[in-house]
């Protein structure tokens, strides 16, 4: 067997901190769900670390949906996603006064593809963003 085997150590990608936002790898949600996935938890742990290292930081978690389903349904779904994101961060020891969440439904798509989105575009629109409030 002439196969070459290599071991590659993957290092987690660090969050990017700008003046206005903490940018993580995307925290995607499954279609129609608001629970934090294992990959999502891995990324949110980075947010928790940034918040632990910067005790004055206050964050707004914005959650978004794709455009399938009614506007009202998506607003409620994104609000549940924002709340589960906030609950996760609080469960890791961050004071609840330092993080809030709001759902924006389908009102701010990352990819504006109308009714002809690919599955990948739908997934990109189902996301959370973390804005620095102060």
C-alpha positions in Angstrom: 0.0 0.0 0.0 1.7 3.2 -1.2 -0.7 5.6 0.6 1.1 8.4 2.3 -0.3 9.2 5.8 0.0 12.6 7.4 -1.2 14.0 10.7 -2.4 17.6 10.5 -3.0 19.4 13.7 -5.9 21.8 13.2 -5.8 24.9 15.3 -9.1 26.7 16.0 -9.5 30.0 14.1 -9.3 32.8 16.6 -12.2 35.3 16.7 -11.7 38.7 15.0 -12.4 41.6 17.3 -13.3 44.9 15.5 -14.5 48.2 17.0 -18.1 47.1 16.6 -18.2 43.3 16.4 -16.7 40.0 17.5 -16.5 37.9 14.4 -16.6 34.1 15.0 -16.8 31.3 12.5 -20.5 31.1 11.5 -22.8 29.7 14.1 -25.3 27.9 11.9 -28.6 26.5 13.1 -30.3 23.5 11.7 -33.4 24.2 9.6 -36.4 25.1 11.8 -34.3 24.6 15.0 -33.0 26.9 17.7 -30.8 24.6 19.8 -27.0 25.2 19.9 -25.1 22.5 17.9 -21.8 21.1 18.9 -20.0 23.3 16.3 -22.0 26.3 17.6 -20.9 25.6 21.1 -17.3 25.3 20.0 -17.5 28.8 18.5 -19.6 30.3 21.4 -16.8 29.1 23.8 -14.5 31.6 22.0 -17.0 34.4 22.6 -17.1 33.4 26.3 -13.3 33.5 26.4 -13.2 37.0 24.8 -15.8 38.2 27.3 -13.8 36.7 30.2 -10.7 38.4 29.0 -12.5 41.8 28.6 -14.8 42.1 31.6 -16.3 45.4 30.5 -17.5 44.1 27.2 -21.3 44.0 26.6 -22.6 42.1 23.6 -25.8 42.0 21.5 -26.3 38.6 19.8 -28.3 39.1 16.6 -29.9 36.0 15.2 -31.2 35.6 11.7 -33.2 33.1 9.7 -33.4 32.2 6.0 -36.5 33.4 4.2 -38.5 30.1 4.2 -41.6 30.3 6.4 -43.7 33.3 7.3 -42.2 36.6 8.5 -43.8 36.2 11.9 -42.6 32.6 12.2 -39.1 33.5 11.3 -39.0 36.5 13.7 -40.1 34.1 16.5 -37.6 31.4 15.4 -34.7 33.9 15.3 -35.7 35.2 18.7 -35.5 31.7 20.1 -32.1 31.3 18.5 -30.9 34.5 20.1 -32.2 33.5 23.5 -30.6 30.0 23.3 -27.3 31.7 22.3 -27.6 34.1 25.3 -28.5 31.2 27.6 -25.5 29.3 26.5 -23.1 32.2 27.2 -24.7 32.8 30.6 -24.4 29.1 31.4 -20.6 29.5 31.0 -20.5 32.0 33.7 -20.9 35.3 31.9 -23.2 37.8 33.8 -26.6 38.1 32.1 -26.2 42.0 32.2 -23.4 41.6 29.7 -25.2 39.8 26.9 -28.6 40.3 25.3 -30.1 38.8 22.2 -32.6 39.8 19.5 -34.1 38.0 16.6 -34.2 39.7 13.2 -35.9 36.9 11.3 -35.3 37.2 7.6 -35.1 41.0 7.6 -31.3 41.2 7.2 -30.1 38.4 4.9 -26.4 37.9 4.4 -27.0 36.6 0.9 -30.0 38.4 -0.7 -31.0 35.6 -3.1 -34.8 36.1 -3.0 -36.8 32.9 -3.5 -34.1 31.1 -5.6 -31.5 30.4 -2.8 -29.3 27.4 -2.8 -29.1 25.3 0.4 -25.7 26.9 1.1 -27.2 30.4 0.8 -30.1 29.5 3.1 -27.5 28.2 5.6 -25.5 31.4 5.4 -28.6 33.4 6.2 -29.3 31.3 9.3 -26.7 32.8 11.5 -25.8 34.8 14.6 -23.7 38.0 14.9 -22.2 39.5 18.0 -22.1 43.3 18.2 -20.2 45.1 20.8 -22.6 47.4 22.7 -19.9 48.9 24.9 
